[in-house]
Amino acid sequence: MTLLERLDKGPVICAEGYLFAMERRGYLSAGAFVPEVVLEHPEVVSQLHREFIRAGSDVVQAFTYYGHREKLRIIGKEHLLEPLQKNALEIAKNAAKEFAELNLMVCGDVANTNIYDPNDKSTWYTNPRAEMQMKELAGTGMVEVYNNSHLWSNRQEKRVYDSFVDIWGTDKLWVTIDRANLNFPIRPGFEYKGFIHWDYDPGTKPQNVQGVIALADQTDQNMGGFQCIPWLFKNFDKWKLTQPKNRDYFKPDIKGLEDKIVKVPLEAGDLLIFHSSQPHGIRPNLSDDKVRIAQYISMMPAEEENDQLKEWRISSWRNRIAPKGYAFPGDPRNWEQKRYETAKLSLAVPAIVFGAVGIAESEPEDYWSGTAPTTTTVTLDEMSLYPIFVENNSGSVILSPSSDDNRFIPCGEDDSCGLFTETGMAYVGDLSVIDGGEYTVEFTGNGAVEIKEIEYETEDLFAVGLGSCACCLGGITLLVGIILAFTLKEKAAHSNVVMVDPSTGQLISQQQPYAPSGAVVVQQPVVADPAMAHYNELLAQGYESSKAESYARMRYPEFKRP
């Protein structure tokens, strides 16, 4: 009897829940990779089939969930695809045969693909892979990717860096390590109502700005994009007097303020920067087929004396580690570690990319010289840059051993030709070294050749190159109340400045070069232990110690309650 014929006679029951049942019994951990259990513990799978049949199931569902090539390739077990499928189906069929009098049916189970194809809507939706402790972020489309090379390319964009230099009034900055966002149109089972929140308690007068780059046009107000309430930003001190003492200090009650919500339109390439006291959020995507794609990015004054935080930031970049904290679950599949290499930092333009004072202005120091053709063995320092000069601008430079992390970068590759000048010699590129050690450098061609060295400190190199999502700003209060959108589109000859008038909530847009006069800052007393002070303040506001610790770690990733 076919399935349709069975359905004509009445309801057909298919019991399910194998994954969770076996997880509770200790045979697997729910996550991306679960089908191996049919090979490792077939007796457990068989027993579960019997239990579901006795409970009244008309269908024996073979445990082939996630048993497809994409999933198994990730963990290097693609060769198990066929035996997994055959074994799972065999176990299910044998269970059905034990209850032949029931005339049971057998079916398989395949999980949704996790490969996002912008042209295939069936790939847009998938269940979350990790539990989001910050429940208000559930369903918002947060992408657990933090150190991908594409994200780092945007972080190293000169116009992004210059924007934050203008805001802070200093060129020694640290960039946040944050993620991306894919906000898809709402569908049944994937609903999202949108919310307004603060990442910092505005009552503490947060000394921070935040930012987001639009990676696709977000001009349609129906598609999910950035929204904020400038009125609440301006009137916060008066507004909080009308609120109960036990209010949520990170999520305002906006009842009655719905008409004051401003939906900020952005085009692909726009960078929007806003003060952390600005209540904001992602609005629901009510469009039919438009996807909001964005990257969160910000910079703040460097804490050069904080060695512990500096080391964590370097490790996060090098080892592709997600930030620690309440809001950042990370990808349980660890794809950034398994599938991708460490992002390349643009060492050829350190003054632009990293904000290191005096690097570009200083002349490279002599390190080694000779006459081509020649080969020399040299010891190169970790995280260093060695400019190469040749007399006749001919031949090639070969670094051995060479890798993606340690290689010769011709100046034509990063458009740095002409960065350095020397009489009678031509600058042709750099030996870019991540891993220090002994290397062999071979020069072909003819004429004089030189290896130079740029002296700098590690903290200078990572002044802008590395950061965390939650940060302390060293006691600087930024007096910025507007929202800026700084265009990154190649076709634009000037900056697109988008402002929100805090008093009216109206958008003001002007097409003109952005030439700010500099940041307005005031000095505040430096707190000896700002993380503990923030934690104690949350306790005083009535938060439980565990939640206060979680919120404190949003700002100070290394914080632990005493």
C-alpha positions as CSV (number, residue, x, y, z in Angstrom):
1,M,0.0,0.0,0.0
2,T,1.4,3.4,-1.0
3,L,1.7,6.4,1.3
4,L,-1.1,8.2,-0.5
5,E,-3.4,5.2,-0.1
6,R,-2.6,5.0,3.6
7,L,-3.3,8.7,3.9
8,D,-6.7,8.2,2.3
9,K,-7.6,5.8,5.0
10,G,-6.7,8.2,7.8
11,P,-3.8,9.8,9.6
12,V,-0.3,8.3,9.4
13,I,1.9,8.7,12.5
14,C,5.6,9.1,12.1
15,A,7.4,9.2,15.5
16,E,10.6,11.2,15.6
17,G,13.2,12.5,18.0
18,Y,16.1,10.0,17.6
19,L,18.8,12.7,18.0
20,F,17.6,14.0,21.3
21,A,16.7,10.6,22.7
22,M,20.2,9.3,22.0
23,E,21.8,12.5,23.3
24,R,20.0,12.1,26.6
25,R,21.3,8.5,26.8
26,G,24.8,9.6,26.2
27,Y,25.5,8.2,22.7
28,L,26.0,11.4,20.8
29,S,26.2,15.2,21.2
30,A,23.6,17.2,19.2
31,G,25.3,19.3,16.7
32,A,26.4,19.2,13.1
33,F,27.7,15.6,13.1
34,V,25.5,12.9,14.4
35,P,24.9,10.1,11.8
36,E,28.1,8.1,12.9
37,V,26.0,6.6,15.7
38,V,24.4,4.1,13.2
39,L,27.9,2.6,12.7
40,E,29.2,3.0,16.3
41,H,26.0,1.9,18.2
42,P,23.6,0.2,15.8
43,E,22.0,-1.7,18.7
44,V,20.9,1.6,20.2
45,V,19.3,2.9,17.0
46,S,17.6,-0.5,16.5
47,Q,16.1,-0.4,20.1
48,L,14.9,3.2,19.5
49,H,13.0,2.1,16.4
50,R,11.3,-0.7,18.5
51,E,10.3,1.8,21.2
52,F,8.8,4.2,18.6
53,I,6.9,1.4,17.0
54,R,5.4,0.2,20.3
55,A,4.4,3.8,21.0
56,G,2.2,3.7,17.9
57,S,4.4,5.0,15.0
58,D,3.2,3.8,11.5
59,V,6.6,4.8,10.0
60,V,10.1,3.6,10.8
61,Q,12.3,6.6,10.2
62,A,15.8,5.6,9.2
63,F,18.4,7.7,11.1
64,T,20.1,9.2,8.1
65,Y,19.8,12.7,9.5
66,Y,22.8,14.8,8.4
67,G,24.1,11.8,6.5
68,H,24.9,13.7,3.4
69,R,28.2,14.6,1.6
70,E,28.4,18.2,2.7
71,K,28.3,17.4,6.4
72,L,30.6,14.5,6.3
73,R,33.2,16.3,4.2
74,I,33.6,18.9,6.9
75,I,34.9,16.3,9.4
76,G,36.9,14.3,6.9
77,K,34.5,11.4,6.9
78,E,33.1,11.6,3.4
79,H,34.1,8.0,2.8
80,L,31.5,6.9,5.3
81,L,28.6,8.3,3.3
82,E,27.6,5.0,1.6
83,P,28.0,2.7,4.7
84,L,26.2,5.2,6.9
85,Q,23.2,5.4,4.5
86,K,23.1,1.6,3.9
87,N,23.5,0.7,7.6
88,A,20.8,3.2,8.7
89,L,18.3,1.9,6.1
90,E,19.1,-1.7,7.0
91,I,18.5,-1.1,10.7
92,A,15.2,0.6,9.9
93,K,14.0,-2.2,7.6
94,N,14.9,-5.0,10.0
95,A,12.9,-3.2,12.8
96,A,9.9,-3.0,10.5
97,K,10.2,-6.7,9.7
98,E,10.0,-7.6,13.4
99,F,6.5,-6.0,13.4
100,A,5.4,-7.3,10.0
101,E,1.8,-7.7,11.1
102,L,1.6,-3.9,11.5
103,N,2.4,-3.2,7.8
104,L,4.9,-0.5,8.7
105,M,6.5,1.9,6.2
106,V,10.1,3.0,6.1
107,C,11.5,6.4,5.3
108,G,14.8,8.3,5.4
109,D,15.7,11.7,6.8
110,V,18.0,14.3,5.3
111,A,18.9,17.7,6.9
112,N,18.7,21.0,5.1
113,T,21.8,22.1,3.3
114,N,23.8,24.8,5.0
115,I,25.3,26.3,1.9
116,Y,23.8,29.7,1.3
117,D,23.0,30.5,-2.3
118,P,21.6,34.0,-2.8
119,N,19.7,32.8,-5.8
120,D,18.2,29.8,-4.1
121,K,15.7,30.6,-1.4
122,S,15.7,27.1,-0.1
123,T,19.2,27.6,1.2
124,W,18.3,30.8,3.2
125,Y,16.8,29.1,6.2
126,T,18.3,26.7,8.7
127,N,17.9,26.1,12.4
128,P,20.4,27.6,14.8
129,R,23.5,25.5,15.3
130,A,24.3,27.0,18.8
131,E,22.1,28.2,21.5
132,M,21.9,31.9,21.7
133,Q,22.1,32.9,25.4
134,M,21.2,36.4,24.5
135,K,17.6,35.5,23.6
136,E,16.8,38.8,21.9
137,L,19.3,38.0,19.2
138,A,17.7,34.6,18.4
139,G,16.4,34.7,14.8
140,T,18.1,38.0,13.9
141,G,20.4,36.3,11.4
142,M,23.7,36.7,13.2
143,V,26.4,34.9,11.3
144,E,29.0,33.3,13.6
145,V,32.1,34.4,11.6
146,Y,34.6,36.7,13.1
147,N,38.0,36.4,11.5
148,N,37.4,35.6,7.8
149,S,39.7,37.3,5.4
150,H,36.8,39.2,3.8
151,L,35.9,40.8,7.2
152,W,39.5,41.7,7.7
153,S,39.8,43.3,4.3
154,N,37.0,45.7,5.2
155,R,38.6,46.3,8.6
156,Q,41.8,47.3,6.8
157,E,40.1,49.7,4.4
158,K,41.7,53.1,4.7
159,R,38.4,55.0,4.5
160,V,37.0,53.0,7.4
161,Y,40.1,53.7,9.5
162,D,40.1,57.4,8.6
163,S,36.5,57.7,9.6
164,F,37.2,56.5,13.2
165,V,40.4,58.6,13.3
166,D,38.3,61.6,12.7
167,I,35.8,60.6,15.4
168,W,38.3,59.8,18.1
169,G,41.0,62.4,17.3
170,T,43.8,59.8,17.5
171,D,45.4,57.4,14.9
172,K,46.2,54.7,17.5
173,L,43.1,52.6,17.3
174,W,42.0,49.0,17.9
175,V,39.4,47.5,15.6
176,T,36.6,45.3,17.0
177,I,36.4,41.7,16.2
178,D,32.7,41.3,15.4
179,R,30.6,39.3,13.0
180,A,28.2,39.6,10.1
181,N,24.4,39.6,9.7
182,L,22.1,37.9,7.2
183,N,18.5,39.0,7.9
184,F,16.2,37.0,5.6
185,P,12.5,37.7,4.8
186,I,10.2,36.3,7.5
187,R,8.8,32.9,6.8
188,P,6.8,30.4,8.9
189,G,9.1,29.0,11.5
190,F,11.6,31.8,11.0
191,E,9.7,34.8,12.4
192,Y,11.4,37.8,13.9
193,K,9.6,40.8,15.3
194,G,12.6,43.1,15.6
195,F,13.7,44.9,18.8
196,I,15.4,48.0,20.2
197,H,18.3,47.7,22.6
198,W,21.5,49.1,23.9
199,D,24.7,47.1,24.0
200,Y,25.8,49.3,27.0
201,D,23.7,50.7,29.8
202,P,23.2,54.3,28.7
203,G,22.9,55.4,32.3
204,T,26.7,54.7,32.6
205,K,27.3,57.2,29.8
206,P,29.2,54.7,27.6
207,Q,32.4,56.0,26.0
208,N,32.0,54.2,22.7
209,V,30.8,54.3,19.2
210,Q,29.6,51.3,17.1
211,G,29.4,50.8,13.3
212,V,27.9,48.6,10.6
213,I,28.9,48.3,6.9
214,A,26.1,47.6,4.4
215,L,27.2,44.8,2.1
216,A,24.0,45.0,0.0
217,D,21.5,47.8,-0.7
218,Q,19.1,48.4,2.2
219,T,17.0,51.2,0.8
220,D,13.7,49.4,1.0
221,Q,12.2,50.2,4.4
222,N,10.4,46.8,4.4
223,M,13.6,44.8,4.4
224,G,15.4,44.3,7.7
225,G,18.0,46.9,8.3
226,F,19.2,49.4,10.9
227,Q,16.7,51.2,13.0
228,C,17.1,53.6,16.0
229,I,15.3,56.1,18.2
230,P,17.2,59.4,18.1
231,W,14.5,61.0,20.3
232,L,15.2,58.6,23.1
233,F,19.0,59.2,22.7
234,K,18.4,63.0,23.3
235,N,15.8,62.6,26.0
236,F,17.1,59.6,27.9
237,D,17.7,61.4,31.2
238,K,14.1,62.6,31.3
239,W,12.7,59.4,29.9
240,K,14.3,57.2,32.6
241,L,12.5,59.1,35.3
242,T,9.2,57.8,33.9
243,Q,10.4,54.1,34.0
244,P,10.1,51.6,36.9
245,K,13.2,50.9,39.0
246,N,13.3,47.3,37.9
247,R,13.4,48.2,34.1
248,D,15.7,46.3,31.7
249,Y,18.7,48.6,31.5
250,F,19.6,47.2,28.0
251,K,16.2,46.9,26.4
252,P,13.9,49.9,26.7
253,D,10.1,49.7,26.8
254,I,9.3,51.6,23.6
255,K,5.5,51.6,24.0
256,G,4.4,55.0,22.8
257,L,7.6,55.6,20.9
258,E,6.8,53.6,17.8
259,D,6.3,56.7,15.7
260,K,9.8,57.9,16.7
261,I,11.6,54.9,15.3
262,V,13.9,55.9,12.4
263,K,14.7,53.4,9.6
264,V,18.0,54.3,8.2
265,P,18.4,53.5,4.5
266,L,21.9,52.4,3.3
267,E,23.4,51.5,0.0
268,A,26.0,48.8,-0.4
269,G,29.3,50.2,0.8
270,D,27.9,52.6,3.4
271,L,29.5,52.6,6.8
272,L,27.1,53.8,9.5
273,I,28.6,54.9,12.8
274,F,26.5,55.6,15.9
275,H,27.0,56.5,19.6
276,S,26.5,53.5,21.9
277,S,23.9,55.5,23.9
278,Q,21.8,55.5,20.7
279,P,19.0,52.8,21.1
280,H,19.1,50.7,18.0
281,G,18.3,47.3,16.5
282,I,17.6,45.2,13.5
283,R,14.1,45.6,12.1
284,P,12.1,42.7,10.8
285,N,12.5,41.8,7.1
286,L,9.0,42.1,5.7
287,S,10.1,42.1,2.0
288,D,9.4,39.2,-0.4
289,D,12.9,38.4,-1.5
290,K,15.4,41.0,-0.3
291,V,18.2,40.0,2.1
292,R,19.9,42.4,4.5
293,I,23.6,41.7,4.5
294,A,25.9,43.7,6.8
295,Q,29.2,43.6,8.8
296,Y,29.6,45.0,12.2
297,I,32.7,47.1,12.6
298,S,34.0,49.7,14.9
299,M,37.3,51.1,16.3
300,M,38.4,52.6,19.6
301,P,41.5,54.1,21.2
302,A,44.2,51.5,21.7
303,E,45.0,50.2,25.2
304,E,48.7,49.7,24.6
305,E,49.5,48.8,28.2
306,N,46.9,46.0,28.4
307,D,49.1,43.1,27.5
308,Q,46.6,40.5,28.4
309,L,43.9,41.9,26.1
310,K,46.5,42.5,23.4
311,E,47.6,38.9,23.5
312,W,44.0,37.7,23.3
313,R,43.4,39.9,20.2
314,I,46.5,38.6,18.4
315,S,45.5,35.0,19.2
316,S,41.9,35.7,18.0
317,W,43.2,36.8,14.6
318,R,45.9,34.2,14.3
319,N,43.8,31.2,15.4
320,R,40.4,32.4,14.2
321,I,38.9,32.5,17.7
322,A,35.5,34.0,18.4
323,P,35.1,36.6,21.2
324,K,34.1,35.3,24.6
325,G,30.9,36.5,26.1
326,Y,27.2,36.3,26.5
327,A,26.3,37.4,23.0
328,F,28.8,35.4,21.0
329,P,28.2,31.6,20.9
330,G,30.5,31.0,18.0
331,D,30.1,28.3,15.4
332,P,30.1,24.8,17.0
333,R,31.4,23.4,13.7
334,N,34.6,25.5,14.1
335,W,34.6,26.2,10.4
336,E,36.9,29.2,10.7
337,Q,39.6,26.9,12.1
338,K,38.9,23.9,9.8
339,R,38.2,25.6,6.5
340,Y,40.0,28.9,6.4
341,E,43.5,30.3,6.9
342,T,44.5,33.2,9.0
343,A,43.5,36.5,7.3
344,K,46.4,38.4,5.7
345,L,47.2,41.8,7.2
346,S,48.3,44.5,4.8
347,L,51.8,44.9,6.2
348,A,52.9,47.0,3.2
349,V,50.9,49.9,4.4
350,P,51.1,49.7,8.2
351,A,50.5,53.4,8.8
352,I,47.2,53.2,6.9
353,V,46.1,49.8,8.1
354,F,47.3,49.7,11.7
355,G,47.5,53.4,12.6
356,A,51.1,52.9,13.9
357,V,52.6,56.3,14.5
358,G,55.7,57.0,12.5
359,I,56.1,53.7,10.7
360,A,55.5,55.0,7.1
361,E,57.4,58.2,7.8
362,S,60.5,56.4,9.0
363,E,63.1,55.1,6.5
364,P,63.7,51.4,6.4
365,E,67.0,50.3,8.0
366,D,69.8,48.4,6.2
367,Y,69.6,44.7,6.9
368,W,71.6,42.9,4.2
369,S,73.1,43.8,0.8
370,G,74.7,41.9,-2.1
371,T,74.9,41.5,-5.8
372,A,72.5,39.4,-7.9
373,P,72.4,36.6,-8.9
374,T,72.9,35.5,-5.3
375,T,71.3,33.5,-2.5
376,T,71.5,34.3,1.2
377,T,70.3,32.8,4.5
378,V,68.8,35.3,6.9
379,T,66.9,35.3,10.2
380,L,63.6,37.1,10.0
381,D,61.6,38.3,12.9
382,E,58.0,37.3,13.7
383,M,55.3,39.7,12.3
384,S,57.9,41.7,10.4
385,L,58.2,43.4,7.0
386,Y,61.4,43.6,5.0
387,P,61.3,45.9,1.9
388,I,63.4,44.7,-1.1
389,F,65.4,47.1,-3.3
390,V,67.2,46.1,-6.6
391,E,69.5,48.1,-8.8
392,N,68.3,47.4,-12.3
393,N,64.6,46.5,-11.4
394,S,65.1,43.1,-13.0
395,G,65.0,39.5,-11.9
396,S,62.9,37.9,-9.2
397,V,62.9,37.4,-5.5
398,I,62.3,33.9,-4.0
399,L,61.7,33.3,-0.3
400,S,62.1,29.8,1.0
401,P,60.3,28.2,2.8
402,S,57.4,30.1,1.4
403,S,53.7,29.9,2.4
404,D,50.6,32.0,2.5
405,D,51.8,33.5,5.8
406,N,55.4,34.0,4.8
407,R,56.1,35.1,1.3
408,F,57.5,37.8,-1.0
409,I,54.8,40.3,-1.9
410,P,55.6,42.3,-5.2
411,C,54.8,46.0,-4.9
412,G,52.5,45.7,-7.9
413,E,50.3,43.2,-6.0
414,D,49.3,45.8,-3.3
415,D,49.9,49.0,-5.3
416,S,52.7,50.0,-3.0
417,C,55.4,50.7,-5.7
418,G,56.9,54.1,-5.0
419,L,56.2,53.8,-1.3
420,F,60.0,53.9,-0.6
421,T,62.7,55.6,-2.7
422,E,66.5,55.3,-2.8
423,T,68.9,56.7,-5.3
424,G,69.9,54.2,-7.9
425,M,67.7,51.5,-6.5
426,A,64.0,50.5,-7.1
427,Y,61.7,49.3,-4.4
428,V,60.1,46.1,-5.7
429,G,58.2,44.6,-2.8
430,D,58.4,43.1,0.7
431,L,59.3,39.9,2.5
432,S,56.1,39.6,4.6
433,V,56.8,37.3,7.6
434,I,54.3,36.1,10.1
435,D,56.4,33.2,11.5
436,G,59.9,34.2,12.6
437,G,62.8,32.0,11.8
438,E,65.6,31.2,9.3
439,Y,64.8,31.8,5.7
440,T,66.7,31.6,2.3
441,V,66.3,34.5,-0.1
442,E,67.3,34.0,-3.7
443,F,67.8,37.0,-6.1
444,T,67.9,36.4,-9.9
445,G,68.8,39.1,-12.4
446,N,71.9,41.3,-12.0
447,G,73.0,44.3,-10.1
448,A,73.0,45.4,-6.4
449,V,70.2,44.1,-4.2
450,E,69.2,45.1,-0.7
451,I,67.0,43.8,2.1
452,K,65.8,46.5,4.4
453,E,64.0,46.3,7.8
454,I,61.3,48.4,9.3
455,E,61.5,48.7,13.0
456,Y,58.3,48.8,15.0
457,E,56.7,47.5,18.2
458,T,54.1,44.7,18.2
459,E,51.6,47.0,19.9
460,D,52.0,49.5,17.1
461,L,51.4,46.8,14.5
462,F,48.2,45.8,16.1
463,A,47.0,49.3,17.0
464,V,44.3,48.9,14.4
465,G,44.9,45.4,13.2
466,L,43.3,43.6,16.2
467,G,40.5,44.1,18.6
468,S,37.5,42.7,20.5
469,C,33.8,43.3,20.4
470,A,33.5,44.5,23.9
471,C,36.0,47.1,25.0
472,C,37.1,49.7,27.4
473,L,37.9,53.1,26.0
474,G,40.4,54.3,28.6
475,G,38.3,57.1,30.1
476,I,37.4,59.1,27.0
477,T,33.9,60.4,26.6
478,L,32.9,61.0,23.0
479,L,30.3,63.7,22.5
480,V,28.7,62.4,19.3
481,G,24.9,62.3,18.9
482,I,24.5,62.0,15.2
483,I,24.7,59.0,13.0
484,L,27.2,59.0,10.1
485,A,27.2,56.8,7.0
486,F,30.5,56.9,5.2
487,T,30.3,55.4,1.7
488,L,32.9,52.8,0.6
489,K,31.7,52.3,-2.9
490,E,34.5,52.5,-5.5
491,K,32.3,54.5,-7.9
492,A,31.8,57.3,-5.3
493,A,34.1,60.2,-5.7
494,H,33.1,61.6,-2.3
495,S,31.6,60.6,1.0
496,N,27.9,60.2,1.6
497,V,27.2,61.6,4.9
498,V,23.8,60.6,6.4
499,M,22.7,62.2,9.6
500,V,19.8,61.9,12.0
501,D,18.7,65.0,13.7
502,P,18.4,64.0,17.4
503,S,15.8,66.6,18.1
504,T,13.4,65.7,15.3
505,G,14.4,62.2,14.3
506,Q,14.5,63.4,10.6
507,L,17.1,62.1,8.2
508,I,19.4,64.7,6.7
509,S,21.4,63.6,3.7
510,Q,24.0,65.6,1.9
511,Q,26.4,64.6,-0.9
512,Q,29.6,66.4,-0.2
513,P,33.1,65.5,0.9
514,Y,33.3,64.6,4.5
515,A,35.9,66.9,6.2
516,P,35.3,66.8,10.0
517,S,36.9,69.3,12.2
518,G,38.0,66.6,14.7
519,A,36.5,64.8,17.6
520,V,35.2,66.6,20.6
521,V,36.5,64.8,23.7
522,V,36.7,65.4,27.4
523,Q,38.9,63.7,29.9
524,Q,37.3,61.5,32.6
525,P,39.0,59.9,35.6
526,V,40.4,56.5,34.8
527,V,38.8,53.7,36.8
528,A,41.4,51.4,38.3
529,D,39.4,48.3,37.5
530,P,36.6,49.3,35.1
531,A,35.4,45.7,34.6
532,M,34.8,45.2,38.3
533,A,33.3,48.7,38.6
534,H,30.8,47.9,35.8
535,Y,30.0,44.5,37.4
536,N,29.3,46.1,40.8
537,E,27.1,48.7,39.1
538,L,25.0,46.0,37.5
539,L,24.6,44.3,40.9
540,A,23.5,47.6,42.4
541,Q,20.9,47.8,39.7
542,G,19.4,44.5,40.8
543,Y,20.9,42.0,38.3
544,E,21.7,38.5,39.5
545,S,25.5,37.9,39.8
546,S,25.5,35.4,36.8
547,K,23.7,37.8,34.5
548,A,25.8,40.7,35.7
549,E,28.9,38.7,34.9
550,S,27.6,37.9,31.4
551,Y,26.8,41.6,30.7
552,A,30.1,42.7,32.1
553,R,31.9,40.3,29.7
554,M,30.1,41.9,26.8
555,R,32.3,44.9,27.5
556,Y,35.3,43.2,29.1
557,P,35.8,39.8,27.5
558,E,38.3,38.5,30.1
559,F,36.2,39.5,33.1
560,K,35.4,36.9,35.7
561,R,33.4,37.5,38.9
562,P,35.3,37.1,42.1
